[in-house]
Every structure is written in C-alpha cells, then in structure tokens.
C-alpha cells in the first residue's frame, strides 16, 4: 500500500473558483501552484463544502459576516461539516496525519484570520444608499462564520488542526509562505 497518510483540508474555492461570487474569482479553475505542490508532496486533499454555494447558489450577491451570523445558517453549516468531522475522526483513528486546513481570509465564511463586515441589509430600491453601504464595508481580524462553526466542531471532537489562509484579494500571494510551512 502506497499511502502518505497526510491529509490537508482546503476551502472549496481553492479547488474550484467557479463557486466564488462572480467578481471575486481572481484565478481560473484552481490555484494550481498550491495544488500541484501539495500533490507532489503526497498530500491527500479534502475539499470543504462551499457554504455560500450550497445555501445561495452560483447567482448570489457578495455577502458579509453579519448576513451569515444567524441560527439557520449556522445550523446548515454544522450539517455540511459533520461528514467532514466524521472523516477526520476516522482518519485520525487510523493513523493519518491531518496537516491542516487552508481557508480564504476576507471571506465572510471561510476567513481564518480576517473576514468582512458591513451594514448590508434591506431592499435595493430608489431609497437605497449604495455609497453608504459600501463605505460601511470593513475587514476585521476575525474568522468567518463557517470557520467558527468548524472550530467548535473540531474542539467538541478533540481534533486539532493548524490553520493557514490565502488572501481573498490576492490568493496566490501567500502560496509560497504556506508551502514553506507544509512542505
């Protein structure tokens, strides 16, 4: 049997930019520089589900953390993550090394160290103040909602992972730093 027994988890859009909000896909397909290097070093890749794609579909607006910070979203996210947790438990119990998880900083859901917040709500009509809404957008040093749910499930199941992040605005900029940590 020729298995490395090394697993890395990736946010969905690292392997599939087609799941991203239309204007945010800064690469076509996947971040091949990262994926190729992980595969070359024998990593098995576990792709996390895209919470926004599964709850809102491909034709969605960009979101901010406040919009996802609801009981119903968190319940759905937990449901999406439980199969991943079960796989991680099985891998761990069978001697596999879960090397970490790579998320997307800036994402309202998959941010590890940074996410986006804003006062985004309401109807887009003649009374809508677009400039005011855009000016309320800010990057904050917090995890996204999906990752917060993931962190809690990992802790509850005594699973420890290292977390790494690519930047939403320039996803390939941190590839070398992550490669240095993992390879």
N, CA, C and O of each residue as an XYZ file, in Angstrom:
732
protein
N       0.846     -1.183      0.000
C       0.000      0.000      0.000
C       0.887      1.240      0.000
O       1.769      1.374      0.848
N       0.661      2.124     -0.925
C       1.484      3.325     -1.053
C       0.669      4.555     -0.682
O       0.179      5.273     -1.553
N       0.528      4.792      0.614
C      -0.225      5.951      1.101
C       0.692      6.836      1.922
O       1.503      6.349      2.710
N       0.557      8.122      1.734
C       1.355      9.058      2.535
C       0.759      9.224      3.928
O       1.464      9.556      4.882
N      -0.524      8.994      4.032
C      -1.282      9.209      5.267
C      -1.224     10.662      5.726
O      -1.319     10.948      6.919
N      -1.065     11.584      4.767
C      -1.088     13.023      5.051
C      -2.314     13.623      4.368
O      -2.537     13.419      3.175
N      -3.096     14.358      5.135
C      -4.320     14.973      4.622
C      -4.254     16.479      4.862
O      -3.798     16.930      5.913
N      -4.710     17.245      3.886
C      -4.866     18.695      4.033
C      -6.294     19.044      3.624
O      -6.811     18.508      2.643
N      -6.918     19.925      4.363
C      -8.259     20.401      4.016
C      -8.131     21.751      3.331
O      -7.301     22.577      3.710
N      -8.957     21.964      2.322
C      -8.943     23.221      1.584
C     -10.341     23.801      1.494
O     -11.318     23.075      1.307
N     -10.428     25.116      1.629
C     -11.698     25.783      1.324
C     -12.063     25.449     -0.116
O     -11.195     25.337     -0.982
N     -13.330     25.297     -0.350
C     -13.845     24.823     -1.627
C     -13.283     25.573     -2.833
O     -12.873     24.956     -3.816
N     -13.265     26.899     -2.756
C     -12.909     27.697     -3.938
C     -11.433     27.626     -4.300
O     -11.057     28.057     -5.391
N     -10.585     27.100     -3.428
C      -9.178     26.918     -3.785
C      -9.071     25.895     -4.908
O      -8.197     25.992     -5.770
N      -9.969     24.913     -4.889
C     -10.014     23.891     -5.936
C     -11.046     24.190     -7.020
O     -11.049     23.542     -8.067
N     -11.919     25.163     -6.778
C     -12.995     25.441     -7.735
C     -13.421     26.902     -7.659
O     -14.342     27.248     -6.918
N     -12.754     27.753     -8.421
C     -13.079     29.185     -8.396
C     -14.467     29.465     -8.960
O     -14.995     30.561     -8.774
N     -15.063     28.500     -9.642
C     -16.410     28.681    -10.192
C     -17.462     28.831     -9.101
O     -18.575     29.282     -9.374
N     -17.127     28.462     -7.878
C     -18.067     28.594     -6.762
C     -18.055     29.997     -6.157
O     -18.938     30.334     -5.368
N     -17.076     30.810     -6.511
C     -16.951     32.149     -5.925
C     -17.997     33.109     -6.492
O     -18.530     32.894     -7.581
N     -18.278     34.166     -5.737
C     -19.114     35.259     -6.244
C     -18.451     35.749     -7.526
O     -17.225     35.838     -7.591
N     -19.236     36.065     -8.535
C     -18.709     36.348     -9.870
C     -17.487     37.251     -9.920
O     -16.497     36.870    -10.545
N     -17.495     38.390     -9.318
C     -16.369     39.320     -9.479
C     -15.159     38.974     -8.612
O     -14.126     39.635     -8.718
N     -15.261     37.967     -7.769
C     -14.173     37.655     -6.841
C     -13.238     36.538     -7.294
O     -12.256     36.251     -6.609
N     -13.515     35.915     -8.410
C     -12.639     34.839     -8.888
C     -11.408     35.455     -9.553
O     -11.468     35.903    -10.698
N     -10.291     35.471     -8.823
C      -9.046     36.055     -9.328
C      -8.164     35.042    -10.047
O      -7.032     35.363    -10.409
N      -8.655     33.842    -10.258
C      -7.911     32.784    -10.944
C      -8.940     31.876    -11.611
O     -10.093     31.808    -11.186
N      -8.510     31.185    -12.657
C      -9.456     30.305    -13.342
C      -9.268     28.882    -12.840
O      -8.142     28.394    -12.744
N     -10.343     28.235    -12.531
C     -10.285     26.847    -12.092
C      -9.842     26.681    -10.659
O     -10.664     26.681     -9.743
N      -8.537     26.540    -10.462
C      -7.996     26.322     -9.120
C      -6.676     27.066     -8.968
O      -6.130     27.593     -9.937
N      -6.180     27.100     -7.756
C      -4.866     27.698     -7.507
C      -3.839     26.587     -7.726
O      -3.370     25.947     -6.785
N      -3.512     26.383     -8.988
C      -2.720     25.219     -9.392
C      -1.331     25.179     -8.765
O      -0.820     24.095     -8.484
N      -0.714     26.321     -8.539
C       0.623     26.342     -7.923
C       0.591     25.658     -6.553
O       1.493     24.892     -6.214
N      -0.441     25.935     -5.781
C      -0.584     25.327     -4.461
C      -0.978     23.857     -4.578
O      -0.378     22.995     -3.935
N      -1.978     23.578     -5.393
C      -2.498     22.209     -5.523
C      -1.411     21.262     -6.021
O      -1.233     20.175     -5.472
N      -0.690     21.670     -7.050
C       0.363     20.829     -7.620
C       1.433     20.514     -6.583
O       1.876     19.371     -6.469
N       1.848     21.528     -5.826
C       2.898     21.292     -4.829
C       2.412     20.359     -3.716
O       3.177     19.524     -3.234
N       1.159     20.493     -3.309
C       0.615     19.589     -2.287
C       0.563     18.153     -2.807
O       0.950     17.218     -2.107
N       0.084     17.989     -4.029
C       0.009     16.648     -4.629
C       1.401     16.044     -4.804
O       1.609     14.859     -4.543
N       2.351     16.870     -5.248
C       3.722     16.387     -5.443
C       4.352     15.897     -4.142
O       5.221     15.025     -4.165
N       3.926     16.445     -3.018
C       4.459     16.031     -1.719
C       3.603     14.962     -1.045
O       3.794     14.656      0.132
N       2.667     14.401     -1.791
C       1.912     13.264     -1.292
C       0.706     13.576     -0.431
O       0.185     12.690      0.247
N       0.256     14.808     -0.445
C      -0.921     15.161      0.349
C      -2.197     14.652     -0.309
O      -2.382     14.790     -1.518
N      -3.069     14.068      0.494
C      -4.436     13.839      0.078
C      -5.209     15.114      0.376
O      -4.983     15.746      1.408
N      -6.104     15.494     -0.500
C      -6.824     16.760     -0.346
C      -8.287     16.492     -0.031
O      -8.972     15.762     -0.747
N      -8.745     17.095      1.046
C     -10.148     17.017      1.435
C     -10.746     18.401      1.217
O     -10.376     19.358      1.898
N     -11.667     18.506      0.270
C     -12.278     19.788     -0.086
C     -13.485     20.059      0.807
O     -14.430     19.272      0.856
N     -13.431     21.189      1.512
C     -14.582     21.595      2.314
C     -15.719     22.015      1.390
O     -15.464     22.479      0.279
N     -16.965     21.863      1.824
C     -18.081     22.361      1.012
C     -18.070     23.890      0.993
O     -17.568     24.521      1.924
N     -18.618     24.476     -0.054
C     -18.758     25.933     -0.119
C     -20.094     26.296      0.518
O     -21.144     26.011     -0.058
N     -20.077     26.917      1.691
C     -21.330     27.214      2.379
C     -22.219     28.186      1.610
O     -23.443     28.054      1.638
N     -21.629     29.147      0.933
C     -22.422     30.132      0.196
C     -23.054     29.510     -1.042
O     -24.210     29.790     -1.361
N     -22.304     28.673     -1.735
C     -22.828     27.992     -2.922
C     -23.992     27.068     -2.538
O     -25.010     27.019     -3.229
N     -23.829     26.344     -1.437
C     -24.857     25.387     -1.029
C     -26.102     26.047     -0.453
O     -27.185     25.462     -0.504
N     -25.972     27.248      0.094
C     -27.147     27.922      0.654
C     -27.765     28.933     -0.301
O     -28.967     29.188     -0.232
N     -26.962     29.515     -1.194
C     -27.466     30.608     -2.047
C     -27.296     30.374     -3.543
O     -27.897     31.091     -4.343
N     -26.499     29.398     -3.940
C     -26.299     29.116     -5.352
C     -25.246     30.008     -5.996
O     -24.646     30.865     -5.347
N     -25.041     29.784     -7.286
C     -23.989     30.492     -8.013
C     -24.361     31.948     -8.310
O     -23.479     32.806     -8.358
N     -25.643     32.241     -8.508
C     -26.097     33.599     -8.838
C     -26.432     34.388     -7.580
O     -27.561     34.847     -7.410
N     -25.459     34.543     -6.712
C     -25.694     35.231     -5.444
C     -24.915     36.541     -5.402
O     -23.957     36.743     -6.147
N     -25.351     37.411     -4.520
C     -24.627     38.642     -4.237
C     -23.497     38.323     -3.277
O     -23.519     37.297     -2.598
N     -22.517     39.197     -3.223
C     -21.489     39.081     -2.202
C     -22.124     39.250     -0.833
O     -23.111     39.970     -0.684
N     -21.564     38.595      0.154
C     -22.123     38.630      1.500
C     -21.092     39.175      2.476
O     -19.906     39.276      2.163
N     -21.567     39.523      3.661
C     -20.697     39.914      4.766
C     -21.042     39.037      5.967
O     -22.073     38.364      5.982
N     -20.179     39.053      6.960
C     -20.321     38.160      8.108
C     -21.680     38.298      8.791
O     -22.283     37.297      9.180
N     -22.162     39.531      8.938
C     -23.443     39.740      9.626
C     -24.585     38.978      8.963
O     -25.488     38.498      9.649
N     -24.554     38.864      7.648
C     -25.638     38.178      6.946
C     -25.633     36.677      7.203
O     -26.677     36.029      7.127
N     -24.465     36.123      7.506
C     -24.339     34.682      7.736
C     -24.431     34.315      9.215
O     -24.524     33.138      9.565
N     -24.404     35.312     10.066
C     -24.364     35.086     11.510
C     -25.779     34.934     12.071
O     -26.237     35.734     12.887
N     -26.449     33.885     11.609
C     -27.812     33.598     12.059
C     -27.909     32.126     12.459
O     -27.095     31.304     12.040
N     -28.896     31.812     13.260
C     -29.073     30.434     13.728
C     -29.285     29.466     12.566
O     -28.741     28.362     12.580
N     -30.065     29.862     11.564
C     -30.359     28.946     10.455
C     -29.118     28.668      9.613
O     -28.887     27.527      9.211
N     -28.313     29.702      9.339
C     -27.067     29.463      8.594
C     -26.141     28.550      9.395
O     -25.580     27.600      8.848
N     -25.980     28.832     10.673
C     -25.082     28.024     11.498
C     -25.546     26.571     11.563
O     -24.726     25.653     11.565
N     -26.849     26.367     11.616
C     -27.393     25.006     11.620
C     -27.059     24.299     10.306
O     -26.665     23.133     10.305
N     -27.218     25.012      9.194
C     -26.888     24.437      7.883
C     -25.390     24.151      7.771
O     -24.990     23.117      7.236
N     -24.569     25.068      8.275
C     -23.121     24.885      8.210
C     -22.690     23.664      9.017
O     -21.827     22.898      8.588
N     -23.294     23.492     10.178
C     -22.978     22.325     11.002
C     -23.333     21.040     10.251
O     -22.574     20.072     10.261
N     -24.488     21.048      9.605
C     -24.919     19.885      8.828
C     -23.934     19.589      7.689
O     -23.651     18.428      7.394
N     -23.416     20.646      7.055
C     -22.432     20.476      5.976
C     -21.107     19.928      6.497
O     -20.437     19.152      5.815
N     -20.735     20.335      7.709
C     -19.419     19.992      8.250
C     -19.367     18.644      8.962
O     -18.284     18.074      9.096
N     -20.490     18.123      9.418
C     -20.457     16.859     10.161
C     -19.852     15.700      9.366
O     -19.105     14.914      9.948
N     -20.135     15.549      8.062
C     -19.454     14.481      7.316
C     -17.930     14.671      7.267
O     -17.182     13.693      7.265
N     -17.480     15.913      7.227
C     -16.043     16.195      7.247
C     -15.458     15.792      8.603
O     -14.409     15.150      8.669
N     -16.136     16.171      9.671
C     -15.692     15.810     11.026
C     -15.595     14.291     11.158
O     -14.619     13.775     11.701
N     -16.603     13.579     10.663
C     -16.592     12.114     10.745
C     -15.414     11.516      9.979
O     -14.800     10.552     10.436
N     -15.096     12.085      8.819
C     -13.934     11.612      8.061
C     -12.640     11.872      8.831
O     -11.760     11.013      8.887
N     -12.532     13.058      9.422
C     -11.320     13.399     10.173
C     -11.122     12.468     11.363
O     -10.001     12.049     11.651
N     -12.213     12.148     12.053
C     -12.137     11.209     13.183
C     -11.641      9.852     12.696
O     -10.768      9.246     13.318
N     -12.197      9.378     11.590
C     -11.794      8.085     11.040
C     -10.323      8.099     10.620
O      -9.576      7.169     10.925
N      -9.915      9.150      9.924
C      -8.502      9.258      9.537
C      -7.596      9.254     10.771
O      -6.606      8.524     10.815
N      -7.932     10.054     11.750
C      -7.117     10.154     12.976
C      -7.023      8.799     13.673
O      -5.944      8.383     14.094
N      -8.161      8.114     13.790
C      -8.193      6.817     14.468
C      -7.424      5.733     13.720
O      -7.132      4.675     14.277
N      -7.102      5.999     12.466
C      -6.379      5.020     11.658
C      -4.969      5.477     11.295
O      -4.380      5.004     10.323
N      -4.440      6.403     12.089
C      -3.039      6.770     11.960
C      -2.692      7.800     10.904
O      -1.517      7.975     10.580
N      -3.673      8.475     10.367
C      -3.396      9.517      9.373
C      -3.033     10.817     10.076
O      -3.452     11.072     11.205
N      -2.254     11.621      9.391
C      -1.851     12.923      9.914
C      -2.634     14.010      9.178
O      -2.473     14.205      7.974
N      -3.475     14.705      9.922
C      -4.233     15.818      9.352
C      -3.346     17.049      9.516
O      -3.220     17.593     10.613
N      -2.736     17.480      8.419
C      -1.700     18.517      8.478
C      -2.252     19.916      8.671
O      -1.540     20.801      9.147
N      -3.511     20.132      8.309
C      -4.073     21.461      8.497
C      -5.212     21.750      7.549
O      -5.693     20.887      6.814
N      -5.624     23.011      7.599
C      -6.725     23.494      6.768
C      -6.332     24.865      6.221
O      -5.830     25.717      6.954
N      -6.566     25.062      4.940
C      -6.280     26.351      4.307
C      -7.600     27.020      3.956
O      -8.404     26.476      3.198
N      -7.813     28.203      4.515
C      -9.021     28.981      4.256
C      -8.719     30.205      3.411
O      -7.628     30.342      2.857
N      -9.701     31.092      3.319
C      -9.597     32.298      2.488
C      -9.876     33.528      3.347
O     -11.030     33.835      3.646
N      -8.822     34.224      3.738
C      -9.015     35.448      4.513
C      -9.733     36.508      3.683
O      -9.414     36.733      2.516
N     -10.706     37.146      4.314
C     -11.547     38.131      3.642
C     -12.944     37.590      3.389
O     -13.890     38.355      3.201
N     -13.069     36.266      3.384
C     -14.364     35.632      3.158
C     -15.245     35.769      4.401
O     -14.753     35.647      5.523
N     -16.558     36.027      4.208
C     -17.463     36.099      5.358
C     -17.657     34.741      6.031
O     -18.112     34.664      7.173
N     -17.310     33.679      5.318
C     -17.471     32.338      5.857
C     -16.167     31.594      6.072
O     -15.981     30.963      7.112
N     -15.268     31.655      5.115
C     -14.057     30.831      5.159
C     -12.807     31.583      5.580
O     -11.698     31.066      5.447
N     -12.974     32.799      6.087
C     -11.833     33.528      6.620
C     -11.273     32.829      7.845
O     -12.027     32.335      8.684
N      -9.962     32.787      7.948
C      -9.296     32.200      9.111
C      -8.916     33.298     10.103
O      -9.226     33.206     11.290
N      -8.251     34.323      9.610
C      -7.789     35.434     10.448
C      -8.537     36.734     10.185
O      -8.569     37.622     11.038
N      -9.134     36.844      9.011
C      -9.813     38.083      8.611
C     -11.116     37.756      7.905
O     -11.229     36.759      7.191
N     -12.088     38.612      8.120
C     -13.366     38.488      7.435
C     -13.868     39.890      7.110
O     -13.245     40.886      7.476
N     -14.994     39.951      6.425
C     -15.554     41.255      6.056
C     -16.866     41.487      6.806
O     -17.695     40.588      6.949
N     -17.021     42.710      7.274
C     -18.235     43.130      7.973
C     -18.774     44.377      7.301
O     -18.018     45.160      6.727
N     -20.087     44.557      7.374
C     -20.716     45.772      6.839
C     -22.175     45.805      7.257
O     -22.736     44.805      7.706
N     -22.771     46.963      7.101
C     -24.194     47.160      7.371
C     -24.963     46.894      6.078
O     -25.488     47.815      5.451
N     -25.020     45.613      5.690
C     -25.678     45.250      4.445
C     -26.995     44.554      4.753
O     -27.031     43.441      5.278
N     -28.060     45.236      4.412
C     -29.402     44.653      4.549
C     -30.369     45.567      3.819
O     -30.011     46.668      3.402
N     -31.570     45.107      3.674
C     -32.603     45.944      3.073
C     -32.814     45.683      1.595
O     -32.210     44.791      0.999
N     -33.666     46.471      1.040
C     -34.062     46.368     -0.365
C     -33.232     47.337     -1.209
O     -33.002     48.478     -0.809
N     -32.791     46.880     -2.363
C     -32.092     47.771     -3.292
C     -33.166     48.427     -4.160
O     -33.642     47.852     -5.138
N     -33.528     49.637     -3.773
C     -34.558     50.391     -4.484
C     -34.120     51.852     -4.585
O     -32.950     52.159     -4.357
N     -35.038     52.752     -4.922
C     -34.665     54.158     -5.114
C     -34.219     54.833     -3.813
O     -33.599     55.896     -3.858
N     -34.522     54.241     -2.670
C     -34.118     54.808     -1.381
C     -32.790     54.227     -0.876
O     -32.255     54.664      0.143
N     -32.284     53.265     -1.588
C     -31.067     52.563     -1.175
C     -29.846     53.462     -1.372
O     -29.640     54.005     -2.457
N     -29.051     53.614     -0.335
C     -27.850     54.452     -0.386
C     -26.625     53.550     -0.579
O     -25.992     53.129      0.389
N     -26.305     53.266     -1.837
C     -25.207     52.359     -2.162
C     -23.880     52.847     -1.582
O     -23.123     52.058     -1.017
N     -23.601     54.117     -1.716
C     -22.332     54.654     -1.222
C     -22.187     54.440      0.289
O     -21.113     54.078      0.770
N     -23.261     54.664      1.021
C     -23.230     54.468      2.474
C     -22.961     52.998      2.808
O     -22.176     52.688      3.704
N     -23.619     52.106      2.083
C     -23.429     50.674      2.336
C     -21.991     50.262      2.029
O     -21.364     49.551      2.814
N     -21.470     50.708      0.887
C     -20.103     50.356      0.522
C     -19.093     50.933      1.508
O     -18.086     50.294      1.814
N     -19.356     52.123      1.997
C     -18.456     52.745      2.973
C     -18.467     52.035      4.321
O     -17.533     52.185      5.108
N     -19.517     51.265      4.593
C     -19.572     50.532      5.862
C     -18.740     49.245      5.822
O     -18.494     48.634      6.862
N     -18.309     48.837      4.634
C     -17.534     47.601      4.481
C     -16.158     47.742      5.127
O     -15.435     48.707      4.880
N     -15.816     46.765      5.954
C     -14.506     46.782      6.600
C     -13.981     45.365      6.780
O     -14.749     44.413      6.924
N     -12.679     45.246      6.768
C     -12.024     43.979      7.060
C     -11.676     43.975      8.542
O     -11.095     44.931      9.056
N     -12.033     42.897      9.220
C     -11.772     42.786     10.658
C     -10.979     41.513     10.945
O     -11.034     40.552     10.178
N     -10.254     41.515     12.034
C      -9.429     40.372     12.428
C     -10.266     39.347     13.190
O     -10.175     39.224     14.412
N     -11.077     38.623     12.439
C     -11.951     37.575     12.979
C     -12.054     36.468     11.942
O     -11.769     36.673     10.763
N     -12.459     35.314     12.392
C     -12.744     34.217     11.467
C     -14.128     34.409     10.862
O     -14.973     35.105     11.424
N     -14.347     33.788      9.713
C     -15.672     33.780      9.109
C     -16.602     32.834      9.865
O     -16.150     32.020     10.670
N     -17.882     32.945      9.606
C     -18.893     32.157     10.335
C     -18.727     30.648     10.118
O     -18.763     29.888     11.086
N     -18.551     30.206      8.892
C     -18.384     28.781      8.598
C     -17.188     28.220      9.369
O     -17.263     27.132      9.941
N     -16.095     28.965      9.380
C     -14.907     28.515     10.108
C     -15.144     28.528     11.615
O     -14.643     27.651     12.318
N     -15.888     29.491     12.121
C     -16.206     29.490     13.555
C     -16.975     28.231     13.937
O     -16.706     27.630     14.976
N     -17.927     27.832     13.105
C     -18.681     26.597     13.349
C     -17.734     25.395     13.274
O     -17.815     24.484     14.098
N     -16.842     25.398     12.290
C     -15.862     24.323     12.126
C     -14.953     24.228     13.354
O     -14.712     23.130     13.857
N     -14.450     25.358     13.840
C     -13.586     25.372     15.028
C     -14.291     24.710     16.212
O     -13.687     23.911     16.928
N     -15.565     25.041     16.419
C     -16.328     24.479     17.545
C     -16.501     22.971     17.401
O     -16.372     22.232     18.378
N     -16.795     22.513     16.182
C     -16.961     21.078     15.954
C     -15.641     20.331     16.145
O     -15.623     19.227     16.691
N     -14.552     20.924     15.703
C     -13.240     20.302     15.904
C     -12.944     20.158     17.393
O     -12.514     19.099     17.852
N     -13.178     21.229     18.137
C     -12.915     21.210     19.584
C     -13.788     20.171     20.282
O     -13.310     19.413     21.126
N     -15.063     20.141     19.926
C     -16.004     19.195     20.528
C     -15.568     17.748     20.292
O     -15.828     16.873     21.117
N     -14.906     17.506     19.168
C     -14.491     16.150     18.806
C     -12.999     15.894     19.050
O     -12.432     14.932     18.530
N     -12.376     16.763     19.844
C     -10.952     16.616     20.200
C     -10.043     16.470     18.984
O      -9.126     15.649     18.972
N     -10.309     17.273     17.972
C      -9.486     17.295     16.764
C      -8.721     18.611     16.725
O      -9.306     19.687     16.853
N      -7.419     18.515     16.548
C      -6.598     19.721     16.473
C      -6.035     19.860     15.065
O      -5.514     18.902     14.494
N      -6.144     21.060     14.517
C      -5.618     21.343     13.180
C      -4.838     22.640     13.203
O      -5.129     23.538     13.993
N      -3.854     22.732     12.340
C      -3.209     24.013     12.067
C      -4.022     24.681     10.970
O      -4.527     24.012     10.068
N      -4.149     25.995     11.048
C      -4.907     26.731     10.039
C      -4.007     27.723      9.322
O      -3.168     28.388      9.931
N      -4.203     27.806      8.017
C      -3.466     28.705      7.145
C      -4.481     29.462      6.308
O      -5.627     29.033      6.173
N      -4.063     30.586      5.747
C      -5.022     31.367      4.962
C      -4.381     31.978      3.728
O      -3.252     32.468      3.760
N      -5.133     31.932      2.648
C      -4.822     32.702      1.450
C      -5.636     33.982      1.538
O      -6.640     34.030      2.248
N      -5.222     35.006      0.834
C      -5.908     36.297      0.860
C      -6.924     36.369     -0.277
O      -6.588     36.114     -1.434
N      -8.159     36.716      0.052
C      -9.239     36.829     -0.936
C      -8.856     37.733     -2.111
O      -9.161     37.419     -3.262
N      -8.192     38.847     -1.823
C      -7.874     39.817     -2.870
C      -6.689     39.402     -3.730
O      -6.610     39.781     -4.898
N      -5.772     38.631     -3.170
C      -4.600     38.179     -3.912
C      -4.266     36.759     -3.466
O      -3.306     36.551     -2.724
N      -5.051     35.782     -3.914
C      -4.945     34.427     -3.376
C      -3.598     33.744     -3.593
O      -3.221     32.875     -2.806
N      -2.872     34.113     -4.630
C      -1.601     33.429     -4.868
C      -0.438     34.049     -4.091
O       0.647     33.469     -4.046
N      -0.645     35.211     -3.483
C       0.438     35.920     -2.795
C       1.029     35.128     -1.633
O       2.230     35.223     -1.380
N       0.230     34.364     -0.934
C       0.707     33.652      0.254
C       1.011     32.178      0.005
O       1.317     31.438      0.940
N       0.927     31.752     -1.251
C       1.177     30.346     -1.572
C       2.568     29.922     -1.103
O       2.711     28.870     -0.480
N       3.569     30.705     -1.386
C       4.954     30.354     -1.009
C       5.100     30.201      0.513
O       5.769     29.281      0.982
N       4.481     31.093      1.271
C       4.558     31.014      2.733
C       3.898     29.735      3.240
O       4.420     29.084      4.146
N       2.763     29.377      2.667
C       2.070     28.147      3.079
C       2.886     26.925      2.673
O       2.996     25.967      3.438
N       3.457     26.956      1.471
C       4.304     25.843      1.036
C       5.476     25.652      1.997
O       5.841     24.521      2.319
N       6.056     26.740      2.446
C       7.190     26.676      3.374
C       6.779     25.990      4.679
O       7.552     25.218      5.246
N       5.566     26.273      5.153
C       5.059     25.672      6.395
C       4.750     24.186      6.233
O       5.007     23.392      7.138
N       4.201     23.815      5.085
C       3.681     22.462      4.912
C       4.617     21.491      4.198
O       4.532     20.281      4.411
N       5.497     22.002      3.365
C       6.258     21.083      2.504
C       7.658     20.794      2.978
O       8.384     20.038      2.333
